[in-house]
């Protein structure tokens, strides 16, 4: 029995390191775990691959655009 973990992130390169060491690495080598990172920008809808926007009503911070994951292209991780 194995476990598959799919992580959608803006910076998949940052997560490759932690999952390639220690217990996680041994589990993957034994075939017990498969960790896949996916770049959120793959589903961006504009030419700049923008995935964040300003919050409605103003204020500090940024929010993720929902259109990226809800557009007409199906999400296929594998």
N, C-alpha and C positions, 0 to 999 in steps of 0.2 A: 504494500500500500504506500502510495507516495502523495505528497502535497504539492500543489502548484500555487504560487503566489504571483499575481500580476500587479505591478505598481505603476500607476500613471503619474508622471511628474514632469516638471519643466526642466529639471536638470538630472537626467538619468545617470550621467557620469559620476555624480557625487554618491550615488547609492551602490555602485558596483563594488567599491572597496569594502564596505562593511559586510556585504554578503559573500565575499570571497575569502573570509578568514574564519578561524576558530570552528565552532560547532556548526555554523551554517555551511562552511566549506566542506566539512566532513559529511554532512547530511547530503549535500549535492553530489559528492563523489560516490557515495553509496547508492545513489538513485532514489533516496527517500524524499528529496526536496528539489523542486525546480522553481527558481526565482527569475522572473522576467521583468525588466523595466521598460517602459514605453514612454516616448517623448510626447507630451501633451500637444506640442506644437504641430504634430503630425495631423491633427484634426482641426487646426486653425482654419478660419474661413477667409482671411484676407492675405494679401501678398506679402505682408511683413511677418506672418505667423504670430500675430499678437493673440495672447490668451488672457490678458488681464485688462481691467478697465477701472475707472474711478467709481467710487461708491455713489449710489443715487442720493441726492441731497447734499453732496459735498462731504467734507470731513477728511480726516487723515486716513491713509492706507489705500490698499488696492483690493479688488475682488476679481475672482475668475469669471470670465465670460461663459455663460452657459451654452452659447451657440456652438462652440467647438465640439462638444460631445453630443449635441442633439441635432447635428446637421444631417443631411440626407445620406452621407456616406456611412455604411455600417461599420461598427467597431469589430475588427477581427484581430485578436491578439496574436494568433499563431499562423 
